[in-house]
Amino acid sequence: MSLRVIPPPWRLLAIGVVYLAVMFFGYLPDHLILFPTRTPINAGGAVRKTIPFENGQLELWIAQSHPARSKGNPDVYILRFYGNADRAERWPAEEAAMWNHRAVEIWGMNYPGFGGSTGPARLCKIGSAALAAFDELRRHASDRPIVPFGTSIGATAALHVAANRPVAGLILQNPPPLREMILRRFGWWNLWLLAGPVALQIPKDLDSIANAKAIHAPAIFLLAEKDAVVPPRYHKLVVDAYAGEKHVIQLPGAHHNDPIEGTALADFNRGIDWLLAKKILLPAL
């Protein structure tokens, strides 16, 4: 004979209050998921650029690899979307060194509410901001290939761009399917009364599964074996849904925020060779 465990009344009351708050006020997912900062950060050699976005501005940070600086024109543009609680100032100049045998220009975007990007930090703003950044880069790049590269929540932005714009390829590191994670990972303890409405308020723009099914450009997946933030079983949901050709690189022993280095970096560079070879218009490297 099994026993049913009935939650104490105070817990049911608390869940009910939060449920009503989510349904009527609507910003709880933003506060639970996004962690914006505006503290000044040293951008190294990256150059700041702003573009109009809604009633304010969107902040981008741009850096070139050494071959791109030598040639004067990059062969490839990387549109970079970083993880939550991270900032675009930190990385483009440093990451450009990873591409030192390729003529690459990196554009890193700060989400609305992060760094110098104006507006409140809202999940519903990420998709449209990512498209605005792509469209500006498209005008700058002319017919040269653009590869969105998203890490963690940045992968949701990269997927949205690739599902709605012509991209040469895609790089996704530890991609989270936000709705599925909220429901499957956090629903059980609140009987899905809280997780359900929170998941429903994740914008359609950031539905990683739906976007993955709509993309046919080639993609590299970088997957951390010991990711505790987005466990590997959730990475797999996005990988399995992806409609385009894919090259999966497992990162043994890596955690969610670990850098790509050592043998993983060598694997990454081989993956880039594979990805860029798919673009016929790309000059020989």
C-alpha positions in Angstrom: 0.0 0.0 0.0 1.5 3.4 -1.0 1.1 6.6 0.9 0.3 9.9 -0.7 2.4 12.8 0.6 0.2 15.8 1.0 2.0 19.2 1.0 1.5 21.2 4.1 -1.0 24.1 3.8 1.6 26.8 4.0 3.4 25.3 1.0 0.2 25.2 -1.1 -0.6 28.8 -0.1 2.9 29.9 -1.1 2.7 28.2 -4.4 -0.7 29.7 -5.0 0.6 33.2 -4.3 3.6 32.8 -6.6 1.3 31.3 -9.3 -1.0 34.3 -9.2 2.0 36.6 -9.2 3.4 34.9 -12.3 0.1 35.0 -14.1 -0.7 38.6 -13.4 2.6 40.4 -13.2 4.5 38.4 -15.8 8.2 39.4 -15.1 9.2 36.6 -12.8 10.9 34.6 -15.6 13.1 37.6 -16.3 14.1 37.9 -12.7 14.7 34.2 -12.3 16.8 33.8 -15.4 18.6 37.1 -16.2 21.3 38.6 -14.1 22.2 42.0 -15.8 25.2 44.2 -14.7 26.3 47.6 -15.9 29.6 47.9 -14.0 32.4 49.2 -16.4 34.6 46.4 -17.7 37.9 46.7 -19.5 37.3 45.7 -23.1 41.0 45.2 -24.0 41.4 46.0 -27.7 37.8 45.7 -28.6 36.0 48.7 -30.2 32.6 49.8 -29.0 29.8 50.4 -31.4 26.2 51.2 -30.7 23.1 50.9 -33.0 19.6 52.1 -32.5 17.3 49.7 -30.8 13.7 50.5 -29.9 13.9 53.7 -28.0 17.5 53.4 -27.0 20.7 51.7 -28.1 22.2 48.3 -28.4 25.9 47.9 -27.5 28.3 45.8 -29.6 32.0 45.2 -29.1 34.2 44.4 -32.1 37.6 42.8 -32.4 39.6 41.4 -35.3 42.1 38.5 -35.5 45.7 39.4 -36.6 45.2 38.1 -40.2 42.0 40.3 -40.5 43.9 43.4 -39.4 46.7 42.6 -41.8 44.4 42.1 -44.8 42.1 45.0 -43.9 39.0 42.9 -44.6 37.9 39.7 -42.7 36.8 36.6 -44.6 34.3 35.6 -41.9 32.2 37.5 -39.3 31.3 35.9 -36.0 28.2 37.3 -34.2 28.8 36.4 -30.6 26.1 36.0 -27.9 27.4 35.3 -24.4 26.0 33.6 -21.4 23.8 35.0 -18.7 25.6 37.2 -16.1 28.4 37.7 -18.7 29.2 40.7 -20.7 30.4 41.3 -24.3 33.2 43.6 -23.3 35.2 40.7 -21.8 35.7 38.5 -24.7 35.9 39.6 -28.4 39.6 40.8 -28.1 40.6 37.7 -26.3 38.6 35.3 -28.5 40.1 36.9 -31.7 43.4 35.3 -30.7 41.7 31.8 -31.0 41.3 32.6 -34.7 44.8 33.9 -35.4 45.3 31.7 -38.5 42.0 33.0 -40.0 40.9 36.5 -41.0 37.9 36.9 -38.6 36.0 39.8 -37.1 34.0 39.2 -33.9 30.9 41.2 -33.0 29.8 40.6 -29.4 26.4 41.9 -28.3 25.3 43.0 -24.9 21.6 42.1 -24.3 19.2 44.9 -23.4 19.8 45.9 -19.8 23.4 44.6 -19.9 26.4 46.9 -20.0 25.7 49.9 -22.3 22.6 48.4 -23.9 19.6 50.4 -22.7 16.3 49.2 -21.5 15.2 46.7 -18.9 16.6 43.2 -19.0 13.8 41.2 -20.5 13.8 37.8 -22.1 11.3 39.1 -24.7 13.9 41.6 -25.9 16.7 39.2 -26.6 15.4 37.8 -29.9 14.7 41.1 -31.5 18.0 42.6 -30.3 19.9 39.6 -31.8 18.1 40.2 -35.1 19.0 43.9 -35.0 22.6 43.1 -34.4 22.6 40.6 -37.3 21.0 43.1 -39.7 23.6 45.7 -38.8 26.4 43.3 -39.3 24.8 42.1 -42.6 25.0 45.7 -43.9 28.6 45.9 -42.9 29.7 42.5 -44.1 28.0 42.7 -47.5 28.2 39.2 -49.1 30.8 37.8 -46.6 29.6 34.9 -44.4 28.3 35.4 -40.9 28.4 32.7 -38.3 26.4 33.3 -35.0 28.1 31.8 -32.0 26.0 31.4 -28.8 27.0 30.2 -25.4 24.5 29.0 -22.8 21.5 31.5 -23.0 23.3 33.1 -25.9 22.6 29.9 -27.9 18.9 30.7 -27.7 19.7 34.1 -29.4 21.9 32.4 -32.0 19.2 29.8 -32.8 16.6 32.5 -33.2 18.9 34.4 -35.7 19.7 31.3 -37.7 16.0 30.4 -37.9 15.1 33.9 -39.3 18.2 35.1 -41.3 20.6 33.6 -43.8 23.7 32.4 -41.9 26.8 30.6 -43.2 26.7 28.3 -40.2 26.2 28.2 -36.4 28.2 27.4 -33.3 26.4 26.5 -30.1 28.0 25.9 -26.7 25.9 24.2 -24.0 22.5 25.2 -25.5 19.6 25.3 -23.1 16.0 24.4 -24.1 14.6 26.9 -21.5 11.0 25.7 -21.5 11.9 22.0 -21.2 14.4 22.7 -18.4 11.9 24.6 -16.4 9.3 22.0 -16.7 11.4 18.9 -16.3 14.0 20.0 -13.9 12.1 22.4 -11.6 8.4 21.3 -12.0 8.3 18.4 -9.6 8.8 20.2 -6.3 6.0 22.8 -7.0 3.6 20.3 -8.7 4.2 22.3 -11.9 2.0 25.1 -10.5 4.9 27.5 -10.6 7.0 25.8 -13.4 4.1 25.6 -15.8 3.2 29.4 -16.0 6.9 30.3 -15.9 7.6 28.0 -18.9 4.6 29.4 -20.7 6.1 32.9 -20.4 9.4 32.0 -22.1 9.2 33.9 -25.4 8.6 31.9 -28.6 11.7 33.6 -30.0 13.8 31.7 -27.5 12.2 28.2 -28.1 15.4 26.3 -28.8 13.7 23.2 -29.9 11.3 24.9 -32.4 14.2 27.1 -33.8 16.5 24.1 -34.1 13.9 22.3 -36.2 13.7 25.2 -38.6 17.5 25.6 -39.3 19.3 23.9 -42.2 22.7 25.6 -42.0 25.6 23.4 -40.7 26.3 23.7 -37.0 29.0 22.9 -34.5 27.9 21.8 -31.0 30.3 22.2 -28.1 29.0 20.2 -25.2 30.4 20.2 -21.6 30.4 16.7 -20.2 29.9 17.8 -16.6 27.6 20.8 -17.1 25.6 21.2 -13.9 23.8 24.4 -15.2 22.5 22.9 -18.4 22.9 19.1 -17.9 23.9 17.1 -21.0 20.5 15.5 -21.3 19.1 19.0 -22.1 21.9 19.7 -24.6 20.8 16.5 -26.4 17.3 17.7 -26.8 18.6 20.6 -28.9 21.1 18.5 -30.8 18.5 15.9 -31.7 16.0 18.5 -32.9 18.5 20.3 -35.1 17.5 19.9 -38.7 20.8 20.9 -40.4 24.1 19.0 -40.7 25.9 19.0 -37.3 29.3 18.4 -35.9 29.2 17.5 -32.2 32.3 18.1 -30.1 32.2 16.6 -26.6 34.2 18.4 -23.9 35.3 15.7 -21.5 35.5 16.8 -17.9 34.3 20.3 -18.7 31.9 22.3 -16.6 29.4 24.9 -17.9 31.7 27.9 -17.9 35.0 26.2 -18.6 37.0 27.7 -21.5 37.8 25.8 -24.7 41.4 24.8 -24.4 43.9 21.9 -24.8 42.7 19.0 -27.0 39.2 20.6 -27.0 40.6 23.7 -28.7 42.2 21.5 -31.4 38.9 19.7 -31.9 37.2 23.1 -32.1 39.6 24.3 -34.8 39.0 21.1 -36.8 35.3 21.7 -36.5 35.7 25.2 -37.8 37.5 23.8 -40.8 34.5 21.5 -41.4 32.0 24.4 -40.9 33.8 26.9 -43.2 34.4 24.3 -45.9 30.6 24.1 -46.2 30.5 27.7 -47.5 31.4 27.6 -51.2 31.9 31.4 -51.4 34.5 31.4 -48.7 38.1 31.8 -50.0 40.6 29.1 -49.3 42.1 29.3 -45.9 
